[in-house]
Amino acid sequence: MVPQVDVNLLLELDNSWYLVSLSREVSNWVRQTYKEDIQWREYIDGDWQIYYNRLEIDSKIISILRLKYPSFIDNTLRWKQSMKPLK
């Protein structure tokens, strides 16, 4: 079974960082494969809660996830389209 990768909210943080929600398998893979604070960071919300399957990751990892997991779901386009100004 191919794990699902879901780009939940594409927030550009520091110009090339994105907030993503991942399945447990993919989250573990990112944590084991890449260096923390260089290519990924823990997501900590306003109440200082840490969500294990939600990470801030570098745009290069986004590209790798797109190639590695065919079930990559990109909700970003819908998010960006919904943010268009009203006429």
Summary of the structure (lengths in Angstrom):
residues: 87
radius of gyration: 13.3
end to end distance: 44.5
largest distance: 46.6
contacts: 203
relative contact order: 0.25
helix: 31%
strand: 31%
